[in-house]
Amino acid sequence: MARTHGKNVNYAFNSVNLEGELSQVVQTVDVSATDVTSFADVYQNSLAGKKSVTTEITGSFNPSAGGGDITLYNNINNGAAATSVFDPTGSGPGTNDPEFQCTASGLTGALVSSYRMSFPVGDKASYTATIQHSGLTTRAVS
């Protein structure tokens, strides 16, 4: 697979497929680095810390049952970890075709850390949510 087009992305949160209303999915993996340089070192040395994975989703506001608004807002209310699945190609995990999954287990999983609704005059209503991954996010291929 040489290139991927964003139009085929699949994204599910808490087993609810949201890709039908999403216009963008951005996943970010940050690894903090601590400076461990000593006076005797010639170059600066860093030590990798813990990973932090977040997924930002943007979509059309859909207040119906099974839509993104109620699914994401319910997660904020109950505070329970959920499972999220991000499939960049929409065809599941395969050779050179990753699927990223954060599985809910006990205190770990995906949590809605921010949710923003926008209702502009003369344009579509939309939402943006930031999903904070807690625990392992796997990159599955077949």
HELIX and SHEET records of a PDB file:
HELIX    1   1 GLY A    6  ASN A    8  5                                   3    
HELIX    2   2 GLY A   68  ASN A   78  1                                  11    
SHEET    1   A 5 VAL A  16  ASN A  17  0                                        
SHEET    2   A 5 ASN A  10  PHE A  13 -1                                        
SHEET    3   A 5 SER A  84  ASP A  87 -1                                        
SHEET    4   A 5 GLU A  99  CYS A 102 -1                                        
SHEET    5   A 5 THR A 137  ALA A 140 -1                                        
SHEET    1   B 4 LEU A  22  ASP A  35  0                                        
SHEET    2   B 4 SER A  46  SER A  60 -1                                        
SHEET    3   B 4 SER A 126  SER A 134 -1                                        
SHEET    4   B 4 GLY A 109  SER A 118 -1                                        
END                                                                             
